[in-house]
Amino acid sequence: MRSRLPILLALACSLTAVAQTAQPAAESPANATWRALQSLTGAWKSEPGVTPAGPVIDGGFTITAELQSKVLVRRNFTAFASTAQRPAFRHDDLTVYYAGENPRAIYFDSEGHTIEYAVTASADAQEIVCLSPVLAGQPRFRFTYTFTTPDTMKVGFDIAMPGTPDQFGNHVGGVLHRVKSN
C-alpha cells in the first residue's frame, strides 16, 4: 500500500494541473468579431424603400466563406429607380473581410471607390460596424449591420465629411431578410 501512495498523489496532482489548464480562456475581441461576422453568411434580399441616395427597387447580397473560412466575400447589388434628377441605375460592390489580430475589410465598387475598414462587433454580436480611418481632407465611411432577428437586419452606409470625422449622415440603408443560409 505504501508504494502506491506516491503514485496516487502524483496522479492526483496531474489531474488537478490538467483541470486548471483546461479552463476556457476568455475570447479575444478579434475572435468575437470574426465569430459575429460568420452570422452574415448566406443570401440576403433587401426590401424596397426610399433612401437619401434615391428609391431602391431591388437589392441584396451574398456572403460566402472562402480560403478555409479565413476570408468572407460579400457581393452586393442595389438597383435604384429613376428620379427627376437622374435615370435608373445599378450599383455593384464587393467587400472582402479577413481575419487577423484585428479583423479588417476592403471594399470595391462599380463606381471606382475603394474603402478600407476596421471591423468590430458589439458584445452581444447583434451589431457589426465597419469604420474607415480618419484621413486628412477625405470623407470617412461607416457601414453597419444591425440584427433585429437572426434572419433580418438593418444596414446603413454613412458618410462624415472632411473636417468632421465623427459627424456621420446616412447615405443609404435598408432592411434585409436572409433567403438562404450557407
N, C-alpha and C positions, 0 to 999 in steps of 0.2 A: 504494500500500500504506500509505503514511504517513497518508493521510486516513482510512483505515478503522480505524486503531488506536484513536483516541479513541472511535469508535462502539462498537467491540468491548469496550473497557474499561468504557464506560458500561453496555452490555448486561450484562456480567458482574457489575458492581456491583448492577444492578437485580435480576438473578436471585438473587443472594446475599441481598439485602434481602427479597425475596419468600419465599425459603426459610426465612429466620429468622422472619418474621412468620407463616408458615403452620403453625408448630408448635402442636399442640393444647394449649389451656390446661387446667390441672387442673380437674376437675369440682367445683363447689361442693357442700358438704354438702346444701344445699337441693335442688339439681338431682338429686343422687344419691338423696335420699329420694323425690322426686317420681317418678323413674325406677323405684325399688323399688315404689312404690305401684301402678304400671302392671301389675305382675305379679299383682296381685289381681283384675284384671278377669275377668269370666266368671261362671258359675253354680257354686255350691258347695253340697254336701249334707253334713249332719252325720251322724255315727254316733250311734246311740242310746247312752245312758250315764247314769251317776248323777253328779250334781254337788252341791256344797253347797246349791244352790238347789232341788234335787229331781231326780227322774228325768226325763231328756229322752227323749221318744219320737219326736220328729221335729224337723227344723230345717234351716236353710240360708240362704244369702243370694246376692244378685247384686250385682256392682259393675259399673257402666257409666260410660264416659267421656261427659261432657256438655260443652256450650259450647266446642266445638272443642278438646276434651281439656284444658281449663283447670280442670275440676271433675270429680271422681269421686263417684258417688252409690251408696251401699250401702243396699240394702233387705234386712232380716233378719227372720226369724221363728224362734221356738223354742216348741215345744209340750211342756209339762210334764205328766206323768202325775199322777193324784190320789195323795194320801198320806193317812194317818190324820188329819193336821192341816188339810188343805185339799183342795178339789176340783181337778180338772184345769184348766189354764188355758193360754192362748197369750199370748206376749209378742211384740210387733212393734216394730221400731225402724228409724230412717233416719239415716244419717250422711252428711254432705257434706264431702268432702275438697277443699281448694282450694290451688292453687299460690301461690307468692309468695316473698318474701325468706326466709321460714321457713314450710314447709307447715303447715297447721292443719286442724282438723276441728271440726265441730259436730254433736252427736248429739241426737236427739229420740226419745222412746219412747211407747208406748201407755199408760204409767203416769204420764205427765206430767213426766218428767225431761228436762232439757236439760243437756248437759255440753260444755264447750269443751276442746279438746285441742291441745297442741303435738305434732307428729308427727316422729319421727326413724327412721332405718334404720341397721342395722349396716353396717359397711364391706363385708361380703360380700352385703348385701341379703337375707339369709336371715331377718332378724327386723325387724319394724316395730313400733314402740311409740308408742302414743297416751297422753299423760300430761296430766292436768289440773293446773292451778296449785294451789299451796297457798293456801287461803282460810281466814282465821280462823274457827274454830267450825264448819267444814264438812268432810265427808269428802273424801278425794282419790281419784281414779279412775285406773286404768291398764288399757288394753286392748292386748293383744299378739298379733300374728300371728307364728308361727314356722314357716317352711317346713321340712318333713322331706324332701320331694321337690318337683319343680316343680308337681305336681298334688295334693299332700297337705300339710296344715298343721294345727298345733295352735293353738287360740285360747284366750285366757284373759282374763277380766274380773275385776280385783282391786280391792279397796277398802281404804283406810287410814283409820282412824277419826280424828276431830279430835284434835289434840294429838300425833299420831304419824304425820306425813305420809309417812314412808318405810317404815313397817311394814305392808306390804300382806298381806292374806289373800285367798285365792281365793274368789270368789263363784259363778262359773260358768265352764265351759270345756269344750273337747271337741276332737275331731278331725274335720276336714272334707276332702272329696275334690272336686276340680274335676270337674264333669259337662259343662261347656261353656265353651269359650274365646270371648272376644269378638274 
